[in-house]
Amino acid sequence: MKKILMPIDGTERSLQSLDFVKNIFPKDSVEITLMNVKELVFTGRVVAFDEMKYFENTCNEMLEKIKERLKEYKVDTYFSFGYPGKEIIEKSIEGKYDVIVMTKSTKNNFIDSIGSVTAHVVKKAKCTVIIVPEYNKKYN
């Protein structure tokens, strides 16, 4: 059974990878981990424990809702704080994942751009990385 790591930030763009996985991988052939990373940005302001707990709870709730869209699959969720690219690589190595599935970013109308987090993952990954093109209704 293949292990798939799917970093999800909650945007509609990132959720497009769910349909890709459902179309490519039979439900009995994979174990999926939906991962979300809350990036910590240091602004000189002290972040209270309650505030961090709020972010964690909110992100875990989001992951559980997204998990419902893959209910026919074996799915786990994982949340962490940190730099997304670094956290994704560490989780993929630690969990011995076979595949990381991410969605291409086309922010700022750079059609060929894959985004800084995705670029970092592609450079550092020790497993296969699949980049799902962003579905754009304008071109269909």
C-alpha positions in Angstrom: 0.0 0.0 0.0 1.4 3.4 -1.0 1.5 6.3 1.5 0.5 9.7 0.2 1.2 13.0 1.9 -1.1 15.8 0.8 -0.2 19.3 2.1 -3.4 21.3 2.1 -3.7 25.0 3.0 -7.5 25.1 2.8 -7.7 27.2 -0.4 -9.9 25.9 -3.2 -6.7 25.6 -5.3 -5.1 23.2 -2.8 -8.2 21.1 -2.6 -8.0 20.3 -6.3 -5.4 17.6 -5.5 -8.2 15.6 -3.8 -9.9 15.0 -7.0 -6.7 14.1 -8.7 -5.9 11.4 -6.0 -9.4 10.0 -6.2 -9.1 9.7 -10.0 -5.7 8.1 -10.0 -5.4 5.9 -6.9 -8.0 3.2 -6.1 -9.2 3.5 -2.5 -7.7 0.2 -1.4 -4.2 1.0 -2.7 -3.3 4.1 -0.6 -3.1 5.6 2.8 -3.4 9.3 2.8 -2.3 11.9 5.3 -3.7 15.4 4.9 -1.2 17.9 6.3 -1.6 21.6 7.2 1.2 23.8 8.4 0.6 27.2 10.1 3.5 29.3 9.3 4.8 31.3 12.2 5.8 34.9 11.3 7.9 36.7 13.8 6.7 40.3 14.1 8.2 41.2 17.5 4.8 40.6 19.1 4.4 37.8 21.7 2.0 35.1 20.6 -0.1 33.8 23.5 -0.6 30.1 24.0 -4.3 30.6 23.6 -3.8 32.1 20.2 -1.7 29.2 19.1 -4.2 26.8 20.4 -6.9 28.6 18.5 -4.9 28.3 15.2 -4.3 24.6 15.9 -8.0 23.9 16.6 -9.2 25.8 13.6 -6.7 24.1 11.2 -7.6 20.6 12.7 -11.3 21.3 12.2 -10.6 22.3 8.5 -8.6 19.1 8.0 -11.4 17.0 9.5 -13.9 18.6 7.1 -11.6 18.0 4.1 -11.1 14.4 5.3 -14.9 13.8 4.7 -14.3 14.4 1.0 -12.1 11.3 1.0 -14.3 9.2 3.3 -13.9 6.1 1.2 -10.1 6.2 1.7 -7.9 5.5 4.8 -7.1 9.1 5.8 -5.1 10.6 8.7 -4.6 14.3 9.5 -1.5 16.1 10.7 -1.0 19.7 11.8 2.2 21.6 12.7 3.6 25.0 13.2 6.6 26.1 11.2 7.9 26.8 7.7 5.7 24.7 5.4 8.4 23.5 3.0 10.6 22.3 5.8 7.7 20.7 7.7 6.5 18.8 4.6 9.9 17.4 3.9 10.5 16.4 7.5 7.0 14.7 7.7 7.6 12.9 4.4 10.9 11.5 5.5 9.8 10.6 9.1 6.6 8.9 7.8 8.4 7.2 4.9 5.9 8.5 2.4 6.0 7.2 -1.2 4.4 10.2 -2.8 3.7 13.9 -2.0 0.8 15.4 -3.9 0.6 19.2 -4.2 -1.3 21.6 -6.3 0.5 24.0 -8.6 0.3 27.7 -7.6 -0.5 30.3 -10.3 -0.6 33.3 -8.0 0.2 36.6 -9.7 -0.7 35.2 -13.1 2.6 33.4 -13.5 1.2 30.4 -15.3 4.5 28.5 -15.1 5.1 29.2 -11.4 4.8 26.3 -8.9 5.1 28.5 -5.8 8.0 28.7 -3.3 6.8 25.9 -1.0 6.2 23.5 -3.8 9.6 24.4 -5.3 11.3 23.8 -1.9 9.5 20.4 -1.7 10.5 19.4 -5.2 14.2 20.2 -4.5 14.4 18.5 -1.1 12.0 15.5 -1.3 13.3 12.0 -1.0 10.2 10.5 -2.7 8.1 11.2 -5.7 6.4 14.6 -5.9 3.3 15.0 -8.0 2.3 18.6 -8.8 -1.4 18.8 -9.9 -2.1 21.6 -12.3 -4.5 24.2 -11.1 -7.9 23.8 -12.7 -9.0 27.0 -14.3 -12.6 27.3 -15.5 -11.5 30.1 -17.8 -9.6 27.7 -20.1 -12.2 24.9 -20.1 
